[in-house]
Amino acid sequence: MLLAVLLGCLAVAGNVGLLSLAAYLISLAALHPPLVALSTAIVGVRFFGIVRALLRYLERYTAHSATFSLMGMLRTWVYARIEPLLPAEVQRNNGELLTLLMQDVETMRDFYLRLLAPPAVAGIILLAALRLLSELDTAFLYVLVTAFFICGVLCPAGMYYWQLGNAGQLLRTRASLNGHIVDGIAGMTELAAFQYGEKLTGQMISTGERLTVLQARIAWGQATTEAIGLFTLHGSVWCVLYLAVRLVETGQLPGVYLAVLVFAVQSGFEAVLPLTAASRYLPESAAAAKRLFSLPESAVSQGRAQREDRLNGTVTLERVEFRYSKDASPVLKNISFSLRPGRRIAVVGPSGAGKSSLIAALLQFGYCDKGCITFAGKDSTYFSPEAVRELFSVVPQQVYLFHASIKENILLAKPTASQSELEAVISQAALGELIDSLPQGVDTLVGQQGQALSGGQRQRIGIARALLKEAPVLLLDEPFAHLDTLTAGRVLAGLQEALRERSSLWITHQLTGLEMMDEILVVYQGEIVERGTLRELLAQQGMFWQMWCLQQDRLPFE
Ligand SMILES: Nc1ncnc2c1ncn2[C@@H]1O[C@H](COP(=O)(O)OP(=O)(O)OP(=O)(O)O)[C@@H](O)[C@H]1O
């Protein structure tokens, strides 16, 4: 950036040199001197003509290259900040995330390119101009300082305050429009089913109109301040001309320098005029920087560089309290249980009780302020989040499939898996029949987010993928939610075979197959309210028993 400032100053100096020498050459030529007297000026004009273009090119090249490498660093920083927070903080608003990653980072480009270097160049040129002109007459100083103050301070400040009121609104309106667009694409089925499309289109149009009004207001402010700047420039040129004529009349300045002075002053403004346009980006850049630099630092990313390759599947939670964001209230309280290799634990409880949050806590997608989670006896703070996540394989409630083939989606968990490993998990997830029925078999494309498949088929691909990962602990969130009883039975048999040596945590609403569990945890309002084997829980006749009776289609008082 420093080099860009230096080259910027040299480019402006080159411009001043070219125009001043050209003016000098024309004025001198008008006096019909011998050609030799013009030769130095002719060479000078040629020299500055070439050097000015070269310097401008080098200045642009250096400034852009410095900006793009700063942008690269900023993007990496933003991504590194967002990645460990997923999904707890960021998935709340995809549109906002899109704005953050695309628009806000792009806005910072203007900060680096237009707001860092140009004021430095303008300041240096002003000092140099004052130094030179003060030799001639102090009146020039008053004209120049006033003009530079109007063009370099008042106009940019006016533009800045005009923008200040609008920039925040502009970013928020853009973010909201992006949110509507993401909703429109991701929620296409619901839009069609509930005829909500028209309402969403209306919202998009009104947001778009608000955006246009804001942009027009910003353009008006820019045009006005730029017009004032140009008016000041030409006014000061006239003043300099007037003062220079008086110097020529009194013999203090040779006549050939009259035009030189005027052109030198005019070209010197090249450094100041862009400041007004640049200040337009200041509030927007400040708002973008505020959003970017206020990205919360992940609690799990601090001070955990350790990895351990041979972590076994023993996971212990002791009086854990978990929340999704720092300022939110805890969704899990006082949670304690231990998951040893080969052990199966089921988690049941009403909707919203905090069952899935247990998975989020284990994967460190939030903040565990109280209690501790240990892996193989060592506190979780000892490990990097990546090392912890390597320990687990997950079948989430909503399996996400990439727009690729079935095979590629399964191999995501282990790209180096052999054909026999692939076939084994396909069979354990009861996918064989489906794949055989497809003309392109495992190479069939699943469509955007797996749209070309049914919910149950997507879920079984998710199960196959999770089984392929050689992780000692498997976390299953409603693995049978989309499956019919027959298919669920086949998948359960496959899972039992695959999970002989691994530990597993099963979140489920269906209270069937619980006899194969070593322990059942009943979660209610973020706490474990009952625990034990199926037999023990039924004997307690508590909340689990009530749920059990309801699912058996019997009322508890029958
Ligand atoms: N990503 C998130 N960010 C913030 N809060 C969340 C997030 N996910 C869940 N919650 C909140 O945590 C609480 C527990 O939700 P959780 O998904 O763990 O319940 P659950 O028992 O799995 O429910 P269900 O059986 O309906 O899936 C809810 O109040 C929910 O609003």
The ligand as an ORCA input file, in Angstrom:
! r2SCAN-3c Opt
* xyz 0 1
  N     -29.361    -23.703     15.924
  C     -30.067    -23.266     16.972
  N     -29.897    -22.020     17.438
  C     -30.570    -21.579     18.516
  N     -31.464    -22.319     19.197
  C     -31.706    -23.567     18.779
  C     -31.016    -24.113     17.643
  N     -31.445    -25.385     17.470
  C     -32.354    -25.614     18.442
  N     -32.504    -24.525     19.221
  C     -33.375    -24.406     20.403
  O     -33.011    -25.410     21.332
  C     -34.151    -25.967     21.963
  C     -34.076    -27.491     21.840
  O     -34.148    -27.825     20.467
  P     -33.774    -29.278     19.942
  O     -33.728    -29.236     18.460
  O     -32.584    -29.760     20.660
  O     -35.041    -30.082     20.438
  P     -35.455    -31.579     20.125
  O     -35.777    -32.209     21.421
  O     -34.428    -32.247     19.279
  O     -36.768    -31.328     19.291
  P     -37.387    -32.237     18.094
  O     -37.768    -33.553     18.706
  O     -38.582    -31.460     17.689
  O     -36.344    -32.349     17.044
  C     -35.364    -25.383     21.268
  O     -35.935    -24.431     22.138
  C     -34.819    -24.697     20.038
  O     -35.498    -23.498     19.804
*
